[in-house]
Amino acid sequence: MKLTQKLIIAILFITALVVSVFTYLQISEQKDILDNELNQRIALIRSNLESNAANTILSLKYEVENDIAALNFSHIDASFKNLAAKKEISAVVLFNIDRSSELFVGDTYFKSHLPANGINALTLQEINTHNNFIISLPIVLNQKWGELHIVYSLKTLKEEIRKAKEHKAEKIQSSVQKAIYTSIGLAVVLLIFSYFFARKLITPILLLTDTAKAIANGNLDVSDRLSKIKTHDEIGLLSESFADMAQKLDTSYHELNVLNKNLELKTKELLELNSSLEERVAQKVEQITAQEKMMISQSRLA
């Protein structure tokens, strides 16, 4: 793998890591914000529901007390039926203090879940796994006459919670999609940037590598190549060092060639001198031999 590819991969890896951490932190923060908003909304809805329930039972209490005083139980029954027709109310119950008589309108399931006698103030309690709650008030005519109970359903609240959770999930999904698109766009931009940055950064290094190979192969004419490197950083200093080294090697090479030529010339002259010397020695030997023969002949003649 080339150095350029390694650098691009390293930049993309670091970018992907940074973007992933940033996206995770951003989504976590948004999730916390949405959770807080959801909890606040649930608390507000629950508070409004309980407040409405309290207002309703207080209003009904005064109406019921007046109807009991006037013995107008048919009006009480009609009022209970109107209340039970509302989707958030499951049952309305009225009974006297000893529970010998009662008026019940709504789902009979809640008869067994009504609180025991002893309600002396406004009370509210949840029943059957928190799907309903009962709000209760004592009915007072000179003294405690009985109790009034309204069973409220929490289905509306739970439906609102479900919708809020779905809205939260949609927002988180939208945030994740936006983060992914942003990451992809950033990755593309950084890929292009890293490519040109890597080329700008690596090209001088690759040029120095090729120059080193050329010098190792004996090609010392590298000034044209190194002149393309015009940076003023460590790579530029390395380029100048390469150029200076190549120039010195070239000078040494030329000096060595001159010395080799001189040596060859001296060797040739020495060989020629040796050859001439051998001829001269042979001639001298012949002369001496001839002189000896002549002297021998003369001594015989004498």
ABEGO torsion letter per residue (X at the ends): XBAAAAAAAAAAAAAAAAAAAAAAAAAAAAAAAAAAAAAAAAAAAAAAAAAAAAAAAAAAAAAAAAAAAAGBAAAAAAAAAAAAABAABABBBBBBAAGABBBBBEBAAAAAABBBBGBABBBBBBBGGGABBBBBBBBBBGBBABBBBBBBBAAAAAAAAAAAAAAAAAAAAAAAAAAAAAAAAAAAAAAAAAAAAAAAAAAAAAAAAAAAAAAAAGBABAAAAAAABABABAAAAAAAAAAAAAAAAAAAAAAAAAAAAAAAAAAAAAAAAAAAAAAAAAAAAAAAAAAAAAAAAAAAAX
